């Protein structure tokens, strides 16, 4: 007795046609939102921030250890930069973006998103940031002050662990639908701000810039946002 191996399933075109239109739909719920903001005319702002951040590092060469690797050259400032007048213009952009988010998300008008902590990071070539989250707040953000070519993309990981555990066969060499992505990367661009849920795991790939001197440093300002009662 012989057993035939079943061939690939052939779509039933008549049934497929019957399931078109209103008989077949996809509902998307529980999205993971990443807001992207392009700060206009950011060159002058960034030049002032670069000066202020290097001054901070000169004042505190050790910095603190968080997701950065000091042994690889990564420097992390203290977390109170939003109280420093030199960062006031950036704080105003963060506040404006936060107010737009509140409107987009339907947050109660008696509350607003306020900066709780803000810090800077300098990543020279070879340095990176390990994957992490930001406990104790609602939203977190990063603003790119200086981003030379190939200086390390930020990578967000699908927070649904079951999706990371399963193995699915996709069409080879074809772009997957966005809803099936397991990771997403954003290339650092000076003047861009990203704001994302604080519970979303993210890390930064190694800086592999070939620029010389301080021009090779990837410099960012990050912040955490919490909902506070308006005064």
Protein Blocks (a to p, Z undefined) as FASTA:
>chain_A
ZZdddddddddfklmmmmgcjlbccddehiacddddddehkllmmmmmmmmmmmmmmmmm
nlpadkbcfknopacddfklmmpmklmmmmmmmmmmmmmmmmmnopafkbccddfbdcdd
dddehiacdddddehiabdcdddfbdcehibpaddddfblklmmpccdddehiacdfklp
cbdcddddehiacdddfklccdddddfbfbehjllpccdddddddddddZZ
